[in-house]
């Protein structure tokens, strides 16, 4: 058999193997998510975490340059040589697929967190309204404690580097039933691609090949503590976006720093209000009057930022990532981000 067929055939074998193993989440949980992966992740973060820049972003940049160069080189007669070019593309896809699942991606197939904690993730409108009331009280309390003025916007005084350092404290305060997601050896970076990430609609991402947590440093800083804790949750082996939001919320709210707590509770409040509006449009309005004006100003700051970067690029990447998640056991797609509210309600009631 010619070598050019090996990697494309290997891709088919990999897909079958991954999907078959994925049918046994207990196996994935024991041997990968709590076996092989933590050791690999610890090693990756120990080495790359010491670098002052994002090695993963540099790697992506080099690969993008090589891809553009390859496309340019083969632009003439590309379709005439469709078989060879197609095999070359499939070979690269095969390599990416292999390293993605080996280094991080198998976590998509682990046991869901709500099953491990034995909590319900579905909730009624009444439960959601009770949750929103709790979040309003806590968010207002924190905003007033920080600013001493219920109409003042919260401005985090820390640098990005200080936020990344302080994020570790929340993971040290995890409740006993979540201790398996404890975190050591920090590897958190401000993404070199923060401008493209803004147009793509992302506040951050985990590089699955280097295990570096990447944070978009351009977005409103009051949201950065929660985003950082979210990306750190990915590093601990959680693939689900809703579960990462939940762990991010828990760790930021358990942090002794008031700014981290505010980032957590204001995020949970905003998510709860959005979910209530999905149940019945306009049903969040009565609750807005109960929220401190300073909190509303922070919400507006965040909304204005993302609206300024809204473009067809955003729509494309949201569509792409939505389908990527659905192909990887996340049936809710992008909606999964807001599903953490159910986990928070279930965990609180339990």
C-alpha positions in Angstrom: 0.0 0.0 0.0 1.3 3.5 -0.9 2.3 5.6 2.1 0.0 8.5 1.0 -3.0 6.3 1.8 -1.9 5.3 5.3 -2.9 8.4 7.3 -6.3 8.8 5.6 -7.1 5.2 6.3 -5.8 5.7 9.9 -8.3 8.6 10.2 -11.2 6.3 9.5 -9.8 3.7 12.1 -9.4 6.5 14.7 -13.0 7.8 14.3 -14.4 4.3 14.7 -12.1 3.7 17.7 -12.9 7.0 19.4 -16.6 6.6 19.0 -16.5 3.0 20.2 -14.5 3.9 23.4 -16.9 6.9 23.9 -19.7 4.4 24.4 -18.0 3.5 27.7 -17.8 6.7 29.8 -16.8 4.8 32.9 -13.8 3.4 31.1 -12.8 6.9 29.8 -13.3 8.4 33.3 -11.0 5.9 35.0 -8.3 5.3 32.4 -8.1 8.6 30.6 -9.7 11.5 32.5 -8.4 10.3 35.9 -5.5 8.2 34.7 -3.4 9.2 31.7 -4.6 12.8 31.1 -3.8 14.3 34.6 -0.2 13.2 34.3 0.2 14.5 30.8 -1.5 17.8 31.6 0.7 18.3 34.7 3.8 17.7 32.6 2.6 20.1 29.8 1.8 22.9 32.2 5.0 22.3 34.2 7.1 22.9 31.0 5.1 25.5 29.0 3.6 27.3 32.0 7.0 28.9 32.6 7.1 30.6 29.2 6.1 34.3 29.3 4.2 33.9 26.0 1.7 31.6 24.5 3.6 28.8 22.9 0.3 27.4 21.5 -0.6 30.6 19.8 2.9 30.7 18.1 2.4 27.1 17.0 -1.0 28.0 15.5 0.5 31.0 13.7 3.2 28.9 12.2 0.7 26.2 11.1 -1.6 28.9 9.5 1.4 30.3 7.6 2.4 26.8 6.4 -1.2 26.1 5.3 -1.5 29.4 3.4 1.9 28.7 1.8 0.8 25.2 0.8 -2.5 26.5 -0.7 -0.6 29.2 -2.6 1.9 26.7 -3.9 -0.9 24.3 -5.2 -3.3 27.0 -6.4 -2.6 26.2 -10.1 -4.2 22.9 -11.0 -5.5 22.3 -7.5 -8.6 20.5 -8.7 -6.8 18.8 -11.5 -4.7 17.0 -8.8 -7.7 16.6 -6.5 -6.8 13.1 -5.5 -3.3 13.8 -4.3 -4.3 17.1 -2.7 -7.3 15.5 -1.0 -5.1 12.8 0.4 -2.7 15.4 1.7 -5.5 17.3 3.5 -6.9 14.1 5.0 -3.4 13.1 6.2 -3.1 16.4 8.1 -6.6 16.0 9.5 -5.7 12.5 10.6 -2.7 13.8 12.5 -4.7 16.6 14.2 -7.5 14.2 15.1 -5.0 11.8 16.7 -3.1 14.4 18.8 -6.3 16.2 19.7 -7.9 13.1 21.3 -4.7 11.8 22.8 -3.7 15.1 24.5 -7.2 16.3 25.6 -10.2 15.5 23.4 -11.2 12.1 25.0 -12.5 14.2 28.0 -15.6 14.8 25.9 -16.6 11.2 26.5 -16.2 11.1 30.3 -19.0 10.6 32.9 -21.1 13.8 33.0 -20.6 15.9 36.2 -24.3 15.9 37.2 -24.2 12.1 37.3 -21.1 12.0 39.4 -22.6 14.6 41.9 -26.0 13.0 41.7 -27.8 16.2 41.1 -30.6 17.3 38.7 -29.6 19.7 35.9 -33.1 20.4 34.8 -35.1 23.1 36.7 -38.5 24.8 36.8 -39.2 28.5 36.2 -39.9 28.8 39.9 -36.5 27.4 40.8 -34.8 29.7 38.3 -36.6 32.7 39.8 -35.5 31.8 43.3 -31.9 31.4 41.9 -32.1 34.8 40.3 -33.2 36.4 43.5 -30.3 34.9 45.3 -27.8 36.1 42.7 -29.3 39.6 42.8 -28.8 39.9 46.5 -25.2 38.6 46.4 -24.2 40.6 43.3 -25.6 43.9 44.7 -23.9 43.2 48.1 -20.5 42.7 46.4 -20.9 45.7 44.1 -21.7 47.9 47.0 -18.9 46.5 49.2 -16.4 47.2 46.4 -17.5 50.6 45.2 -19.4 52.0 48.3 -21.8 53.4 45.7 -24.7 51.4 44.2 -24.4 53.4 41.0 -20.7 53.0 40.4 -19.3 50.6 37.9 -16.9 47.9 39.2 -13.4 48.3 37.8 -10.9 45.6 38.6 -7.6 47.1 39.7 -5.4 44.1 38.8 -3.2 43.4 35.8 -4.0 40.4 33.7 -1.0 38.6 35.2 -2.3 39.3 38.7 -5.7 37.9 37.8 -4.1 34.7 36.6 -2.1 34.4 39.8 -5.1 35.0 42.1 -7.2 32.5 40.2 -5.3 29.7 41.9 -6.8 30.6 45.3 -10.3 29.6 44.3 -9.2 26.1 43.2 -7.6 25.6 46.6 -11.0 26.3 48.2 -13.0 23.8 46.2 -15.6 21.8 48.2 -14.7 18.2 49.1 -17.0 16.7 46.4 -15.2 18.7 43.7 -11.6 18.2 44.9 -10.8 16.0 41.9 -10.7 19.2 39.9 -7.9 20.8 42.0 -5.3 22.7 40.1 -1.5 22.8 40.2 1.2 24.3 37.9 -0.4 27.3 36.4 -0.2 27.8 32.6 -2.5 30.7 31.8 -1.7 33.2 29.1 -3.1 36.3 27.5 -3.9 35.2 24.0 -1.8 36.7 21.1 -5.0 36.3 19.1 -7.2 38.4 21.4 -8.3 40.6 18.5 -9.4 37.7 16.3 -11.0 36.0 19.3 -13.1 39.1 19.9 -14.4 39.0 16.3 -15.0 35.3 16.7 -17.0 35.9 19.8 -14.7 34.0 22.3 -13.6 35.2 25.7 -10.9 32.6 25.8 -10.0 29.0 24.9 -7.9 26.1 25.9 -5.2 25.0 23.5 -5.7 21.2 23.5 -2.2 20.5 22.2 -0.2 22.5 24.7 -2.7 22.7 27.6 -2.3 26.4 27.9 -5.4 28.4 29.0 -5.8 31.4 26.7 -7.7 34.5 27.8 -8.9 37.3 25.6 -7.4 40.3 27.3 -9.4 42.9 25.3 -12.8 42.1 26.8 -14.1 43.9 29.9 -11.8 43.1 32.8 -14.6 42.5 35.3 -15.4 39.3 33.4 -11.8 38.0 33.3 -11.7 36.2 36.7 -14.6 34.0 35.7 -13.2 33.4 32.2 -9.8 32.5 33.6 -11.4 30.0 36.1 -13.5 28.6 33.3 -10.4 27.9 31.1 -8.6 26.4 34.0 -11.5 24.0 34.4 -10.8 22.8 30.9 -7.2 22.2 31.9 -8.4 19.9 34.7 -10.0 17.6 32.2 -13.5 19.0 31.8 -14.6 19.3 28.2 -18.3 20.4 28.7 -18.8 24.1 28.5 -21.6 24.1 31.0 -19.5 22.1 33.4 -16.6 24.5 33.0 -18.9 27.5 33.6 -20.1 25.7 36.8 -16.6 25.0 38.1 -15.5 28.5 37.0 -18.4 29.9 39.0 -17.7 27.8 42.1 -13.9 28.5 42.1 -14.3 32.3 41.5 -17.1 32.6 44.1 -15.0 30.6 46.6 -12.0 33.0 46.1 -11.4 35.3 49.0 -11.0 38.2 46.6 -14.2 40.3 46.3 -13.5 41.1 42.6 -13.5 37.4 41.8 -16.7 36.8 43.7 -18.3 39.7 41.9 -17.2 38.3 38.5 -18.7 35.0 39.4 -22.1 36.2 40.8 -22.6 38.8 38.2 -22.0 36.2 35.5 -24.5 33.8 37.2 -27.0 36.6 37.5 -26.7 37.5 33.8 -27.0 33.9 32.7 -30.0 33.3 34.9 -31.8 36.4 33.5 -31.0 35.3 29.9 -32.4 31.8 30.6 -35.5 33.3 32.1 -36.0 35.3 28.9 -35.7 32.2 26.9 -38.6 30.6 28.8 -40.7 33.7 28.3 -39.5 36.8 26.5 -39.5 39.9 28.6 -39.9 38.0 31.9 -36.6 39.2 33.2 -37.7 42.9 33.2 -39.2 43.0 36.8 -35.8 41.7 38.1 -33.8 44.4 36.4 -35.3 47.0 38.7 -33.9 45.2 41.7 -30.3 45.3 40.4 -27.9 48.0 41.4 -27.2 50.6 38.7 -23.5 49.9 38.9 -24.1 46.2 38.1 -26.3 47.2 35.1 -23.5 49.5 33.9 -21.1 46.5 34.0 -23.7 44.4 32.0 -24.0 47.2 29.4 -20.2 47.5 29.2 -20.0 43.8 28.3 -22.8 44.0 25.8 -21.4 47.0 24.1 -18.0 45.3 23.7 -19.3 42.2 22.0 -21.7 44.2 19.9 -18.8 46.3 18.6 -17.1 43.1 17.3 -20.2 41.4 16.0 -19.7 40.5 12.3 -20.3 37.7 9.8 -17.0 36.3 11.1 -18.7 35.9 14.6 -21.8 34.2 13.0 -19.5 31.8 11.1 -17.4 30.8 14.1 -20.5 30.4 16.4 -22.0 28.1 13.8 -18.7 26.2 13.4 -18.1 25.8 17.1 -21.8 24.9 17.7 -21.5 22.0 15.3 -18.0 21.0 16.6 -19.5 20.7 20.1 -22.4 18.6 18.9 -20.0 16.2 17.1 -18.2 15.8 20.4 -20.9 14.6 22.7 -22.2 18.1 23.5 -25.7 17.9 22.1 -26.6 21.4 23.3 -23.9 23.0 21.3 -23.3 26.7 22.1 -26.4 26.6 24.3 -24.4 24.5 26.7 -22.7 27.6 28.0 -25.9 28.7 29.7 -26.8 25.2 30.9 -24.5 25.6 33.9 -27.4 27.4 35.6 -29.1 24.0 36.0 -26.0 22.6 37.6 -25.7 25.6 40.0 -29.3 25.3 41.0 -29.1 21.5 41.5 -25.8 21.8 43.4 -27.2 24.5 45.7 -30.4 22.6 46.4 -28.5 19.4 47.0 
